[in-house]
Amino acid sequence: MSLSLFRLVTLNANQEMLGNIMNIKQLSLAILTIGSLSFTSTSVLAEGATKIEKVHFLIPGGPGGGWDGTARGTGEALMKSGKIGQASYQNMSGGGGGKAIAYMIETAKKQTDTLMVNSTPIVVRSLTGVFPQSFRDLKPVAGTIADFGAFVVRKDSKYADWRQVLADFRANPRKVKISGGSARGSLDHLVAAMALKSGRVKAKRMVYVAYDGGGKAMAGLLSGETAILSTGVGEALTMAESGEVRILAITSKERLVATPNTPTLTEMGYDVVFANWRGFFASPEMPDAKVKAYAKLLGDVQTTPEWTKIKERNGWVNLYNPDNEFYKFLENQEKEIGELMTELGFLK
């Protein structure tokens, strides 16, 4: 079934690879649709705006995942660059991220210095009813980065090429177990489904093993519970650089600086380009002036060498869109991802 055409806009970055995903028409399998929004590299605040001294990061998943790495990397950059004096972290797994969202809402008046990290799953899981809340029940602060998808295998895996995965899947889908650090029907599952469908196999037959967080999913891969891990480039880089795993393919249009020896699905002839945004949300009780101050802080840190070092270490791409722009982006993505998930069979 042919899907609608989608358009990716320039992701605010200083890496040439982002130009490669501008105005790409995906004939069947693009999930990140940013539409016609354009994102500025700075946010405009009134004089005398609220000064931020500390940040408490609430992480809706376990250690080792993309949310965890984004929150801790952001806090590290803010601290090392002198933008804030204190950063603290709290992991709160459960309900596909719903537990942390509910906590932010129920204890809203106490969360005066808290930013919750999240990403595309806050849209996906709300659409699928994994939790009853949506981004509208919080205050979107800013989107900050994008991370391309990666398909990872153990260092001793028999798979040396994505085409081999597709061949085995055609022969017997049940023997090709694919895992992710999120629930069925959520982001890791969707990206794997996109990649399989691009290879003209029946993605609905995929055996997807869901783990609570990227760290547990990686452990499952290393223990042999699954054959392939669907995750983000940033989550896989450290293990790949240590030689514990290999990245078979990624979902950028052209190879990344961080993974120059890893082929893209596009270059192998599979029409898949995908990047997962990550960003931060505040409680519904946080004053608008403070939300804007946090948004400015998250934009300002991206101009520092400390941020650049952490970003490159994780294979991230800058994608900064503050408060109101972030809200509009989320509304647009909710609409278009909903349409895509319906066509893929994840929604009725």
Helices and strands as residue ranges (DSSP letters): G 16-21, E 54-59, H 66-80, E 86-91, G 95-97, H 98-106, G 108-110, E 114-119, H 121-128, G 135-137, E 139-154, H 162-171, G 173-175, E 177-180, H 187-198, G 203-205, E 207-210, H 214-223, E 228-232, H 233-241, E 245-250, E 275-282, H 288-300, G 301-303, H 305-314, E 317-322, H 323-344
